[in-house]
Amino acid sequence: MSNKEESSAASCYLDEKSFHLCCQLFLQHANVLKDGWSWTVFKGVKEGYLKKTVLIPGGVHSLLNQQLKIEDDMDCLIEDQVDHDAGNNAVCESQTVMRYEYHVLYSCSYQVPILYFRASTLDGRLLSLEEVWNHVHPSYRKQLLQGPWDTLTQQEHPLLGQPFFMLHPCRTEEFMRPVLQMAHAEKRRVNYIVTWLSVVGPMVRLEVPLSYCTAVAAPD
């Protein structure tokens, strides 16, 4: 490994050129999998971002409060017993489908990638920050409660100028350091985007298939 690569592994930051190279390699495998990722070029500037839209089952209110979910389910069952036709038309919150649109951008300030996203119901209603907090994967909720504003917050999209949610990049270097240092010690070259997205994505319901880790190379 060159001195430059050793320095990069030690600092765990990513320069913009490496970001674009990692994204290109990531997209090559995404196209093979037909995984829905694409590269969006923003008009008038050289910048762009990775983009993916997914539909995720699960009602917001059922995630806000498990007791509410049970009560809603019971209400649906009661309606079925009282009025079969009305029961057939009843829709429980637990059956709601959410639309998530993910963007991966490069931050010149933090020198790391950032995951922006927006979430809505299929009828177009945007989720509030509190609803998104409660839609975080259960495995990560304890971590989120320790500092929600430092982890998941809402800011203006740097290219679109629209309100988006984002996973704050202030701790990216902190959790990427041991991962990259271990890879360096084992003489393994890893794709930064794949490794980073595999860590942060699941928190907001963005799954990264294992094949990305084995099939996507690091840039030369």
N, C-alpha and C positions, 0 to 999 in steps of 0.2 A: 504494500500500500504506500502511495506517495505521501510526502510531508503534508501536501494540501489535504488529502483525504484523511490523514491522521488528525489534522487540525479540525476538520469538519466533524469527525467522530467525537472529538473531545468537547467541542462547543455545542454540538447537536443543533446547530442552526442550518438554514437552507438558503442558498443564494437564489436569485430569481431565475437564472439560467438553468440551474439544476432542477428547480421546481417545474419548469416547462418540459424538461427532458423526462422527468419522472412521470409527469402527466401523460406524455405521449406514449410511454411504455405501458402505463396503466390502461389507456384507451385501446391499445392494440389488443390486450387480453379481453377487455370489456366487449369489444366488437366480436370476438370469437364466441364469447358466452351469450351475446345478445342481451347484455345486462342492463341496457337502458341509459348508460352514461354517454355523454356527448360533450364536445367543446364548443362553447359559445364565445364568439368574438364580439366585443363591444364596439359599436360604430364610433369612429373618430379617434380611437386610441389603440395602442398596441396591446393593451391588456385583454385578458379573457378569463374564462373560468370553466371548470368542470360542472356539469349539470345532470341531475337525475331526478325524475318524479316517480313517486310510488304511492300506491293506495294501501293503507294500513287499517285492518279491522280493529274495532274496539271503541266503545263510547267514551267520551271525555268524562262524563259524570261518574261512570263506573270506576274510573281510575282516580277520581278525586276522593271517592269514599266507597270502600267495599260494602259498607252497610247499605248505602243507597242502591248499589247494584242488586243486592239481595232483595231489597224492598221493591225495586222496579221489576225484577223477575217475578216476584210474588204477585204484583199488580197485574202483570201480563197473564199469569196463570188464572187469576180470579176472573179477569175479563173473558178468558176462554170459556170458563165454566158458566158464567152468567149469560154471555151472548157469543155464540160460536162465530157468527159473521164478523162481529166487532173484533173478536180475538184474532181472526185471520188478518185483519187490517192493522192491528196494533203493532207498533215498532218499538222495541225496547232500546234504551240507550246503548246497551251492550252490543247491539247489532250495527251501530253506526260505523261508517267507513270514513276515515280521515285521508286527506290528500296532503302529502308532504313533498315539497320541492327543495332539493338540496343543491347548494352551490359551494364549490371549493375554490377559494381565491388565495392569492399570495399577499402577505402583509409585509410591506417594505419596512415598516416600523419595528415589527417583532422578528422579521426574517424567518417566518414559519408560515405554513398554510393555515387558513382559517375556514371553518365550516359554518356557512350561513344557511339558513333555511326558513321557509314559511310554511304554515300549516293551516288547513281549512277543512270545513265539512264539504261534502260534494255539492251542496247548494250555494257554496261560495262564502260562507261565514268564516271570517278569520278567527283563529283561536287566540285567546288572550295569553299573556305571559304566564299567568297563574295556571291556566289550563295546560299549557305546554310543559310547565314544571311538573304537573301531575301526570303527564303523559310519558314522562321519562321512564325508561325500562326499570322495572322493580329492583333489579340488581344494583342500580346506580342511585337509587333514591336517598339512601343513607348518606352517601357522599355529597349529594346535592344539598341536602338539608344543612350540612355543615357550613355552607357558604353559597347559597343560590345565586346571589348577584355576581359573585366572582366566577361562577361556572357557566351559567346559562342566562343570557340577558337579551335585551332587544336594542338594536341600533339601526341606523340608516345604512342600507347597502351602499358600499363605496362607489359602485359603478351605476347602479340603477336609481339611486336616490330614494328608494322606497323602504319602509320599515321592515326589517327582517330580524329573526332571532339568530343568535350566534353563540357558539361555544367559545368562551373567552380564551385567547391564546397565551395568557400570562404564565400558564403552567405547562405549556407544551414542552419547553426545553427540559423542565424538571422530570417529566415522565418519559421523554424520549432519550434522555441521557443514558440511563442504565440499559435500555434496550439496545441502543447503538454501540455502547461500550462492550456489551456481551457479544454482539455480532462481530465487533472488531477483534475481540480476544479469540473468538472461534474462527477468525479469518473468513467470515461470511459477509458478502456484500448484499445489502438489503435496499429495496426501493423505499425511500422515505415516505412517499405518499401512501403506499400500501400499508406500511407499518403504522403510521400515524392514524390513518382512517380506520384501521382495524381496532384501534384503541378507543377513539372518540365516537365513531359512528354508532355502535350499539347503544350508547347512552340515549340517543334520540331516534331509536328504531331504524337505523340505517345499518343493514347487515352487509358484511363483506365476505363473499365466499372464500373458503380456504384456498382454492386454487390460485387466487391472486398472489398469495404468499409464496407459493411454489413455482408459479409460472412467470411472474413478472420480474424482470431483471432490474438491477440498479444501472443508472446511466454510466457510461464509460468516463 
